[in-house]
Amino acid sequence: MKDIPTSDAALCLQFLRDIAVNNNREWFHAHHDYYEAARAAFESMVARLIARITVFDSSVQYLTVSDCTYRFYRDIRFSSDKSPYKRHFGAYVNARGKKSFHGGYYLHLEPENCMLAGGAYCLPPDILRAVRQNICEQPETFHAIVGSEPFCSLFPVIGENRLKTMPKGFPKDFPYPDYLRPKDYSCCHSVDEEFFLAPDWLEQTARVFEAMKPFLDFVNAAIDEC
């Protein structure tokens, strides 16, 4: 195995750069110790992240690293990309579990595509409608959350995918139409690799996620009512 970078994040990022250009089983098996070292480094980061989030969100205190991380092997059955391994490490810190419709906190480590994100994804129509309805019933409360600082600066856009027009069944004169157009209630803050290489990356990550928490609380309250 090559010389190991000194920090957990540096090791993870170097491994991910290498797997991106050697994404085949032969290279992976020949460098399995390298992968195990990178995986252990990422799991160390996730363990510290869970503990730090617990300070402001006690609902995640019983989560383990395995509750929040994913297999590195890709499911290639229905993909035109037959590369067997992922090119990123990701952790989803969600008190209800990785497959829950509830919103949680997501950390994504990938060269040139690092991010801190979170929210509720892939919502079924009835749950998506419930979240929108809750916004309609409490527009000023939601506006105060997503229009506040630092949330607005960190997460200027709500939702990865959005409708071009108002969803059916909702008033066309609603004062905040952009709040009802998302197809998912998520938010994302992109960061560069240097963010995770800094000695205070954990505190900076906690700052971002703590700013996200009121948004998650609002969305999750609507989901709970379904």
C-alpha positions as CSV (number, residue, x, y, z in Angstrom):
1,M,0.0,0.0,0.0
2,K,1.2,3.5,-0.8
3,D,2.1,6.0,1.8
4,I,-1.0,6.9,3.8
5,P,-1.9,10.6,4.1
6,T,-1.9,11.9,7.7
7,S,-5.6,12.9,8.1
8,D,-8.7,10.8,7.8
9,A,-10.2,13.1,5.1
10,A,-6.9,13.2,3.1
11,L,-6.7,9.4,3.1
12,C,-10.3,9.1,2.0
13,L,-10.0,11.7,-0.8
14,Q,-6.7,10.2,-2.1
15,F,-8.3,6.7,-2.2
16,L,-11.3,8.1,-4.0
17,R,-9.1,9.7,-6.6
18,D,-7.3,6.5,-7.2
19,I,-10.4,4.3,-7.4
20,A,-11.9,6.8,-9.9
21,V,-9.1,5.9,-12.4
22,N,-8.8,2.2,-11.4
23,N,-12.4,1.2,-11.0
24,N,-12.0,-2.5,-11.6
25,R,-12.0,-5.6,-9.4
26,E,-8.3,-6.5,-10.1
27,W,-7.0,-3.2,-8.8
28,F,-9.4,-3.1,-5.9
29,H,-8.4,-6.6,-4.8
30,A,-4.7,-5.8,-5.1
31,H,-5.2,-2.7,-3.0
32,H,-7.8,-4.1,-0.5
33,D,-5.7,-2.9,2.5
34,Y,-5.7,0.6,1.1
35,Y,-9.5,0.5,0.8
36,E,-9.9,-0.9,4.4
37,A,-7.7,2.0,5.7
38,A,-9.8,4.6,3.8
39,R,-13.0,3.0,5.0
40,A,-11.8,3.0,8.6
41,A,-10.8,6.6,8.2
42,F,-14.3,7.6,6.9
43,E,-16.0,5.6,9.7
44,S,-13.9,7.5,12.2
45,M,-15.1,10.8,10.7
46,V,-18.7,9.6,10.8
47,A,-18.5,8.5,14.5
48,R,-17.3,11.9,15.4
49,L,-20.0,13.5,13.3
50,I,-22.8,11.6,15.0
51,A,-21.4,12.5,18.5
52,R,-21.2,16.2,17.4
53,I,-24.7,16.3,15.9
54,T,-26.1,14.8,19.2
55,V,-25.1,18.0,20.9
56,F,-27.9,19.9,19.2
57,D,-30.1,17.0,18.0
58,S,-30.4,14.3,20.6
59,S,-32.6,12.1,18.4
60,V,-29.5,10.7,16.7
61,Q,-27.7,9.7,19.9
62,Y,-28.3,6.0,19.5
63,L,-27.2,5.7,15.9
64,T,-24.1,3.7,15.1
65,V,-21.7,4.2,12.2
66,S,-23.2,1.2,10.3
67,D,-26.6,2.8,10.7
68,C,-25.4,5.8,8.7
69,T,-23.0,4.4,6.0
70,Y,-23.5,2.5,2.8
71,R,-21.9,-0.3,0.9
72,F,-19.0,0.8,-1.4
73,Y,-20.0,-1.7,-4.1
74,R,-22.4,-0.4,-6.7
75,D,-25.6,-2.0,-7.9
76,I,-24.9,-2.2,-11.6
77,R,-27.9,-4.4,-12.6
78,F,-29.8,-1.5,-14.2
79,S,-27.0,0.9,-14.9
80,S,-25.1,1.5,-18.2
81,D,-22.1,2.3,-16.0
82,K,-20.7,-1.1,-15.1
83,S,-18.0,0.3,-12.8
84,P,-18.2,-2.0,-9.7
85,Y,-17.3,0.6,-7.0
86,K,-18.5,4.0,-6.0
87,R,-16.4,7.1,-6.3
88,H,-17.5,8.7,-3.1
89,F,-18.1,8.0,0.6
90,G,-21.4,9.1,2.0
91,A,-23.1,9.1,5.4
92,Y,-26.7,9.8,6.2
93,V,-27.3,10.6,9.9
94,N,-31.1,10.0,10.2
95,A,-32.7,9.1,13.5
96,R,-35.3,7.0,11.7
97,G,-32.8,5.2,9.5
98,K,-31.3,5.5,6.1
99,K,-34.5,4.4,4.3
100,S,-36.9,6.6,6.2
101,F,-38.9,9.3,4.6
102,H,-37.9,11.5,7.6
103,G,-35.2,14.1,6.8
104,G,-31.7,13.7,8.1
105,Y,-28.1,15.0,7.7
106,Y,-26.0,13.9,4.8
107,L,-22.2,14.1,4.4
108,H,-20.7,13.4,0.9
109,L,-17.0,13.1,0.4
110,E,-15.9,13.0,-3.3
111,P,-13.1,14.7,-5.1
112,E,-14.4,17.9,-6.7
113,N,-17.9,17.2,-5.5
114,C,-17.9,17.4,-1.7
115,M,-21.1,18.5,0.0
116,L,-23.2,18.8,3.2
117,A,-26.8,18.2,2.5
118,G,-30.0,16.9,4.1
119,G,-33.8,16.8,4.1
120,A,-36.5,14.4,2.9
121,Y,-36.0,12.7,-0.4
122,C,-38.1,10.5,-2.8
123,L,-41.3,11.3,-1.0
124,P,-44.5,9.4,-2.0
125,P,-47.3,11.7,-3.4
126,D,-49.3,11.6,-0.2
127,I,-46.4,12.6,2.0
128,L,-45.1,15.2,-0.4
129,R,-48.6,16.7,-0.4
130,A,-48.7,16.7,3.4
131,V,-45.4,18.7,3.5
132,R,-46.7,21.2,1.0
133,Q,-50.0,21.5,2.9
134,N,-48.2,22.2,6.1
135,I,-46.3,25.0,4.4
136,C,-49.6,26.4,3.1
137,E,-51.0,26.4,6.6
138,Q,-47.9,27.9,8.2
139,P,-46.4,30.0,5.4
140,E,-44.8,32.7,7.7
141,T,-43.3,30.0,10.0
142,F,-41.7,28.3,7.0
143,H,-40.6,31.6,5.5
144,A,-38.9,32.6,8.8
145,I,-36.9,29.3,8.8
146,V,-35.7,29.2,5.2
147,G,-35.4,33.0,4.9
148,S,-33.3,33.4,8.0
149,E,-29.5,33.6,8.3
150,P,-27.4,31.6,8.1
151,F,-29.9,29.1,6.5
152,C,-30.5,31.3,3.4
153,S,-26.8,31.8,2.7
154,L,-25.9,28.2,3.2
155,F,-29.0,26.7,1.3
156,P,-30.3,29.2,-1.2
157,V,-32.3,26.6,-3.1
158,I,-34.8,24.1,-1.6
159,G,-35.2,20.8,-3.5
160,E,-33.1,19.0,-6.1
161,N,-36.1,18.8,-8.5
162,R,-38.8,21.4,-8.9
163,L,-42.1,21.8,-10.8
164,K,-42.3,24.7,-13.3
165,T,-45.7,25.6,-12.1
166,M,-47.7,25.4,-8.9
167,P,-48.7,21.8,-7.9
168,K,-52.3,20.9,-8.6
169,G,-54.8,21.6,-5.8
170,F,-52.8,24.5,-4.2
171,P,-53.8,28.2,-4.5
172,K,-52.2,30.0,-7.4
173,D,-52.0,33.2,-5.4
174,F,-50.0,31.6,-2.6
175,P,-47.4,34.3,-1.5
176,Y,-44.4,31.9,-1.6
177,P,-44.9,29.7,-4.7
178,D,-41.2,28.6,-4.7
179,Y,-41.9,26.8,-1.4
180,L,-44.4,24.5,-3.0
181,R,-42.7,23.6,-6.3
182,P,-40.0,21.3,-4.9
183,K,-40.5,17.6,-5.6
184,D,-38.4,16.9,-2.5
185,Y,-37.6,18.9,0.6
186,S,-33.9,18.8,0.7
187,C,-31.1,21.3,0.7
188,C,-27.4,21.2,-0.2
189,H,-24.3,23.2,0.7
190,S,-21.3,22.5,-1.6
191,V,-17.8,22.6,-0.1
192,D,-14.3,22.1,-1.5
193,E,-11.9,19.4,-0.4
194,E,-10.0,21.9,1.8
195,F,-13.1,22.1,4.0
196,F,-12.6,18.6,5.2
197,L,-8.8,18.9,5.4
198,A,-9.1,21.8,7.9
199,P,-8.6,21.0,11.6
200,D,-12.0,22.5,12.4
201,W,-14.0,20.6,9.8
202,L,-16.2,18.9,12.4
203,E,-17.2,22.2,14.0
204,Q,-17.8,23.8,10.7
205,T,-19.9,20.8,9.6
206,A,-21.9,21.1,12.8
207,R,-22.5,24.8,12.2
208,V,-24.0,23.9,8.8
209,F,-26.1,21.1,10.1
210,E,-27.3,23.0,13.1
211,A,-28.6,25.8,10.7
212,M,-30.4,23.0,8.8
213,K,-32.2,21.6,11.9
214,P,-35.2,24.0,12.0
215,F,-36.0,23.1,8.4
216,L,-35.7,19.4,9.1
217,D,-38.0,19.8,12.2
218,F,-40.6,21.5,10.1
219,V,-40.6,19.0,7.3
220,N,-40.5,16.0,9.7
221,A,-43.4,17.3,11.7
222,A,-45.5,17.3,8.5
223,I,-44.3,13.8,7.7
224,D,-45.2,12.6,11.2
225,E,-48.8,13.6,10.6
226,C,-49.3,11.3,7.6
